[in-house]
């Protein structure tokens, strides 16, 4: 056995160096999310533009290309610019995205979103040539919008700062709620314009209303004060009562009772106004996200500068040989020789560094605990989507039917929706 001692390293890692590295890492993460803010903003604007184009395209095709031609042309031009802004924001952050330890799903959904946007010119041409159906165009827009919203969702998964993560959770859920609102606008327009709602369309309307409510319930739990005020103003708007009355017609008149087809325009306009107000709420959340990133970045920079100054002054003090006893957070007693073993670190210096390390540890632990609720909201959404996909596959049912079945299971068992979803996902191996 080789018992030869290795020579002692002259350069050893110190607590101070790793303490500074921890702060610097935090600052790099905040810089990353400052840049991410531009990408999130561009995604929100592009999603809103595509939702508007989807509505105009549906009306254009549904009228035999007689209506909304001019409006649709203007929207196409605006969305080309929004897509270019999104691509530029991606280009500006591409290096950070590919070198920062982000999640693989985030990069995958960015790739999917870009692939969808590459197909947009072809779809538009088929619409112009009247070769695309309303359902085909709607499905493309819904899928592409979903991919873009999921980019924000996956970005929120990578945040380590609780207040920033919470605002991104609010952003994802108001974007999702607005998307369900857009889909409800399309479903209602189809029913009112045809003069009746069959049972399947009525059930879809109910599903979309419930889906919106679930999204906005989570949004309220993480939203900023300004966005909450805007949300309360939206709920109190007289328009909401009229929308609710028309919803009741859609789900109660039955397939054999006719409706005034002129109601379609009123419905479309009301829901468009509602979506525009939801976009204002979304913009408010995005603004709060940006301001919080700037605040946290400034705080972290000041904290780093303070620590650098303090550690520099400690290095100038003479090392002390007076024995000390250090009691760590976990109650373990550490002798002086072990506690201050770092080369060139004396008692006074070591005690101060130890205090800084303990302060950093407590702060990070508190951040981790606060972050948990945001992560749980994201995980609940992910798990519910997995459960819905499982039900669709194994029951051979539609997305709406799977959501409805999941809600029924939760009510029958007296459990929360996320709990039932987690139980289903855990059974995935048995079902396959």
C-alpha positions in Angstrom: 0.0 0.0 0.0 1.3 3.4 -0.9 1.6 5.4 2.3 3.6 8.3 0.8 2.1 11.7 1.8 1.2 14.1 -0.9 2.7 17.5 -0.5 0.4 20.2 0.9 -1.2 22.4 -1.8 -0.1 26.0 -1.6 -3.3 27.3 -3.0 -6.3 26.1 -1.2 -10.0 26.9 -1.7 -11.4 29.1 1.0 -14.9 29.8 2.3 -14.6 33.4 1.2 -13.9 32.4 -2.4 -17.0 30.2 -2.6 -19.1 32.7 -0.8 -18.2 35.3 -3.5 -18.8 32.7 -6.2 -22.3 32.0 -4.8 -23.1 35.7 -5.1 -21.6 36.0 -8.6 -23.6 33.0 -9.7 -26.8 34.6 -8.4 -26.0 37.8 -10.3 -25.4 35.8 -13.6 -28.8 34.1 -13.1 -30.5 37.5 -12.6 -28.7 38.9 -15.7 -30.0 35.9 -17.6 -33.6 36.6 -16.6 -33.2 40.3 -17.4 -32.6 39.1 -20.9 -35.3 36.5 -20.7 -37.8 39.3 -20.0 -37.5 40.6 -23.5 -38.2 37.1 -24.8 -41.2 36.7 -22.6 -42.6 40.0 -23.7 -42.1 39.1 -27.4 -43.9 35.8 -26.8 -46.9 37.5 -25.2 -47.2 40.0 -28.0 -46.9 37.3 -30.7 -49.4 35.1 -29.0 -51.9 38.0 -28.9 -51.3 38.8 -32.5 -51.8 35.1 -33.6 -55.0 35.0 -31.5 -56.3 38.0 -33.4 -55.3 36.5 -36.7 -57.0 33.2 -35.8 -60.2 35.0 -35.2 -60.0 37.0 -38.4 -59.1 33.9 -40.4 -62.1 32.0 -39.0 -64.5 34.8 -40.0 -62.8 35.1 -43.4 -63.0 31.4 -44.2 -66.5 31.1 -42.6 -67.9 33.8 -44.8 -66.5 32.4 -48.0 -63.7 34.9 -48.0 -66.2 37.8 -48.2 -65.6 39.3 -44.7 -62.5 40.5 -42.7 -60.2 40.4 -45.7 -58.8 43.8 -45.1 -58.5 43.3 -41.3 -56.8 40.0 -41.9 -54.2 41.5 -44.3 -53.3 44.1 -41.7 -53.0 41.5 -39.0 -50.7 39.3 -41.2 -48.4 42.3 -41.7 -48.3 43.1 -37.9 -47.7 39.5 -37.0 -44.8 39.2 -39.4 -43.2 42.1 -37.4 -44.0 40.5 -34.1 -42.5 37.2 -35.3 -39.4 39.0 -36.3 -39.1 40.7 -32.9 -39.5 37.2 -31.3 -36.7 35.8 -33.4 -34.5 38.7 -32.6 -35.1 38.3 -28.9 -34.1 34.7 -29.3 -31.0 35.6 -31.2 -30.0 38.0 -28.5 -30.3 35.4 -25.8 -29.3 32.3 -27.8 -25.8 32.1 -26.4 -27.1 32.3 -22.8 -29.8 29.8 -23.6 -27.4 27.2 -24.9 -24.7 27.8 -22.2 -26.9 28.5 -19.2 -28.0 25.3 -17.3 -31.6 25.7 -18.6 -34.0 22.7 -18.9 -33.9 20.6 -22.0 -37.7 21.0 -22.4 -37.3 24.8 -22.7 -35.0 24.4 -25.7 -37.2 21.8 -27.2 -40.3 24.0 -27.0 -38.4 26.9 -28.5 -37.5 24.6 -31.4 -41.1 23.5 -31.8 -42.3 27.1 -31.7 -39.9 28.1 -34.4 -40.9 25.1 -36.5 -44.5 26.2 -36.3 -43.8 29.8 -37.3 -41.8 28.5 -40.3 -45.1 26.8 -41.5 -47.2 30.0 -41.1 -46.6 31.4 -44.6 -47.7 28.1 -46.2 -50.9 28.1 -44.1 -51.7 31.7 -45.0 -51.3 30.9 -48.7 -53.7 27.9 -48.4 -56.2 30.2 -46.7 -55.9 32.7 -49.5 -56.4 30.0 -52.0 -59.4 28.7 -50.0 -57.7 25.3 -49.7 -57.7 25.3 -45.8 -60.8 24.6 -43.7 -61.8 26.6 -40.6 -61.0 23.6 -38.4 -57.6 23.1 -40.0 -56.6 26.7 -39.6 -57.9 26.8 -36.1 -56.0 23.7 -35.1 -52.7 25.1 -36.5 -53.1 28.4 -34.6 -54.0 26.6 -31.4 -51.1 24.3 -31.5 -48.6 27.1 -32.3 -50.0 29.4 -29.6 -49.7 26.4 -27.1 -46.0 25.9 -28.1 -45.3 29.6 -27.5 -47.0 29.7 -24.1 -45.2 26.6 -23.1 -41.9 28.4 -23.7 -42.8 30.8 -20.9 -43.9 27.9 -18.7 -40.6 26.1 -19.1 -38.7 29.4 -18.5 -40.5 29.7 -15.2 -39.3 26.2 -14.3 -35.7 27.5 -14.4 -36.1 30.4 -12.0 -34.5 30.2 -8.6 -35.7 33.6 -7.3 -39.2 33.2 -5.7 -40.7 36.6 -6.5 -39.5 36.3 -10.1 -40.8 32.7 -10.4 -44.2 33.8 -9.0 -44.6 36.5 -11.5 -43.8 34.1 -14.4 -46.4 31.6 -12.9 -48.9 34.5 -13.0 -47.9 35.3 -16.6 -48.2 31.7 -17.8 -51.7 31.3 -16.3 -53.1 34.6 -17.5 -51.8 33.8 -21.0 -53.4 30.3 -20.8 -56.6 31.8 -19.5 -56.6 34.3 -22.4 -56.0 31.5 -24.9 -59.0 29.6 -23.5 -61.0 32.8 -23.9 -59.9 33.0 -27.5 -61.0 29.4 -28.1 -64.3 30.1 -26.4 -64.7 33.1 -28.7 -64.3 30.8 -31.7 -66.6 28.1 -30.4 -69.3 30.6 -29.5 -69.0 32.3 -32.9 -69.5 29.0 -34.6 -72.6 28.3 -32.6 -74.2 31.8 -32.8 -73.4 32.2 -36.5 -75.1 28.8 -37.3 -78.1 29.7 -35.1 -77.7 26.7 -32.8 -75.4 24.8 -30.4 -75.3 21.0 -30.6 -74.5 19.1 -27.4 -70.8 18.7 -28.2 -70.4 22.4 -28.8 -72.3 23.3 -25.6 -70.0 20.9 -23.7 -66.9 22.5 -25.2 -68.2 25.9 -24.2 -68.6 24.7 -20.6 -65.1 23.1 -20.6 -63.5 26.3 -21.9 -65.2 28.5 -19.2 -64.1 26.1 -16.5 -60.5 26.0 -17.9 -60.4 29.8 -17.8 -61.5 29.9 -14.2 -58.8 27.4 -13.1 -56.1 29.5 -14.8 -57.3 32.7 -13.3 -57.5 31.2 -9.9 -53.8 30.4 -10.0 -53.0 33.8 -11.5 -54.7 35.6 -8.6 -52.4 33.7 -6.1 -49.2 35.1 -7.7 -50.2 38.3 -9.5 -48.8 41.8 -8.7 -51.0 44.4 -7.1 -51.5 46.4 -10.3 -52.5 43.3 -12.3 -54.9 42.3 -9.6 -56.5 45.7 -9.7 -56.9 45.3 -13.5 -58.3 41.8 -13.0 -60.9 43.1 -10.5 -61.9 45.9 -12.9 -62.4 43.3 -15.7 -64.6 41.2 -13.5 -66.7 44.2 -12.6 -67.1 45.4 -16.2 -70.8 45.4 -17.4 -69.6 43.4 -20.4 -69.1 40.3 -18.2 -72.8 40.1 -17.4 -73.7 40.1 -21.1 -71.1 37.5 -21.9 -72.5 35.3 -19.1 -76.0 35.6 -20.4 -74.8 34.6 -23.9 -72.9 31.7 -22.4 -76.1 30.5 -20.7 -77.9 30.5 -24.1 -75.1 28.5 -25.6 -75.3 25.7 -23.0 -79.0 25.6 -22.4 -81.1 26.3 -25.6 -80.4 22.8 -27.1 -79.7 21.8 -30.7 -83.4 22.2 -31.8 -83.9 25.7 -30.7 -82.8 28.4 -33.1 -80.9 31.6 -32.1 -80.6 34.9 -33.8 -77.5 34.6 -36.1 -76.8 38.3 -35.7 -75.7 37.5 -32.2 -72.5 36.1 -33.6 -71.0 39.6 -34.2 -72.0 40.8 -30.8 -70.4 37.7 -29.2 -67.2 38.1 -31.2 -66.9 41.8 -30.3 -67.5 41.2 -26.6 -65.0 38.4 -26.4 -62.4 40.4 -28.4 -62.8 43.3 -25.9 -62.3 40.8 -23.0 -59.2 39.4 -24.6 -57.8 42.9 -25.1 -58.3 43.7 -21.4 -56.7 40.4 -20.5 -53.7 41.5 -22.6 -53.4 44.6 -20.5 -53.3 42.4 -17.4 -50.6 40.3 -19.0 -48.6 43.4 -19.9 -48.9 44.5 -16.3 -47.5 41.2 -15.1 -44.7 41.4 -17.6 -43.8 44.9 -16.4 -43.8 43.8 -12.8 -41.5 40.9 -13.8 -39.1 43.2 -15.5 -39.0 45.7 -12.6 -38.5 42.8 -10.1 -35.6 41.5 -12.1 -34.0 44.9 -12.1 -34.5 45.3 -8.4 -33.1 41.9 -7.5 -30.1 42.5 -9.8 -29.4 45.9 -8.2 -29.7 44.4 -4.7 -27.4 41.5 -5.6 -24.8 43.8 -7.1 -24.8 46.0 -3.9 -24.6 42.9 -1.7 -21.6 41.6 -3.7 -19.9 44.9 -3.5 -20.5 45.1 0.3 -19.1 41.6 0.8 -16.0 42.3 -1.4 -15.3 45.4 0.8 -15.8 43.5 4.0 -13.6 40.5 3.0 -10.9 42.8 1.7 -10.8 44.6 5.1 -10.7 41.2 6.9 -7.7 40.0 4.9 -5.7 42.9 6.3 -6.1 41.8 9.9 -3.5 39.6 11.6 -4.4 36.0 12.2 -5.3 35.2 15.8 -4.4 31.9 17.6 -6.9 32.3 20.4 -9.1 29.1 20.5 -12.7 29.5 19.6 -15.8 27.3 19.5 -18.2 27.4 16.6 -21.7 26.1 16.8 -23.2 25.4 13.3 -26.9 25.5 12.4 -27.2 21.8 12.9 -25.8 22.0 16.4 -22.5 20.3 15.7 -19.5 21.6 17.6 -16.4 22.4 15.5 -13.0 23.0 17.0 -11.1 26.1 16.2 -8.4 24.3 14.2 -11.1 22.8 12.0 -13.2 26.0 11.7 -10.4 28.3 10.8 -8.2 25.8 8.9 -8.1 28.0 5.8 -4.7 29.4 5.1 -4.3 33.0 6.2 -7.7 33.1 8.0 -7.5 34.2 11.6 -10.1 34.1 14.4 -11.7 37.5 13.8 -11.6 37.0 10.0 -13.0 33.5 10.3 -15.8 34.5 12.6 -16.9 37.2 10.1 -16.7 34.9 7.2 -18.6 32.3 9.1 -21.4 34.8 9.8 -21.6 35.7 6.1 -21.8 32.1 5.1 -24.5 31.4 7.7 -26.4 34.5 6.5 -26.2 33.3 2.9 -27.3 29.8 3.9 -30.3 31.1 5.7 -31.3 33.4 2.9 -31.0 30.6 0.3 -33.0 28.2 2.5 -35.7 30.8 2.8 -35.7 31.4 -0.9 -36.0 27.7 -1.5 -39.0 27.5 0.8 -40.7 30.5 -0.8 -40.0 29.1 -4.3 -41.8 25.8 -3.5 -45.3 27.2 -3.9 -44.5 28.6 -7.4 -42.9 25.3 -8.4 -45.9 23.3 -7.1 -48.2 25.4 -9.2 -46.1 24.7 -12.3 -45.9 21.0 -11.5 -49.6 20.8 -10.9 -50.3 22.1 -14.4 -47.7 19.7 -15.9 -49.2 16.7 -14.1 -52.7 17.5 -15.1 -51.7 17.8 -18.8 -50.0 14.4 -18.5 -53.1 12.9 -16.9 -55.3 14.3 -19.6 -53.0 12.8 -22.3 -53.2 9.4 -20.5 -57.0 9.5 -20.4 -57.2 10.5 -24.1 -54.9 7.6 -25.1 -56.4 4.9 -22.9 -60.1 5.9 -23.2 -59.8 7.0 -26.8 -61.6 10.3 -26.0 -61.1 14.0 -26.9 -59.1 16.5 -24.9 -62.4 18.1 -23.6 -63.8 14.8 -22.6 -60.5 13.9 -20.8 -60.6 17.1 -18.8 -64.2 16.6 -18.0 -63.5 13.0 -16.8 -60.6 14.2 -14.7 -62.8 16.8 -13.0 -65.5 14.1 -12.4 -63.0 11.8 -10.8 -61.9 14.6 -8.5 -65.5 15.4 -7.4 -66.4 11.7 -6.9 -63.4 11.1 -4.7 -63.6 14.4 -2.9 -60.1 15.3 -3.8 -58.3 18.2 -5.4 -57.7 18.0 -9.2 -53.9 17.9 -8.9 -54.1 15.0 -6.4 -56.2 12.9 -8.8 -53.9 13.8 -11.7 -50.8 12.7 -9.7 -52.5 9.4 -8.9 -53.3 8.7 -12.5 -49.8 9.6 -13.7 -48.3 7.3 -11.1 -50.5 4.5 -12.5 -49.2 5.1 -16.0 -46.9 2.1 -15.9 -49.8 -0.2 -14.9 -52.1 1.2 -17.6 -49.5 0.6 -20.4 
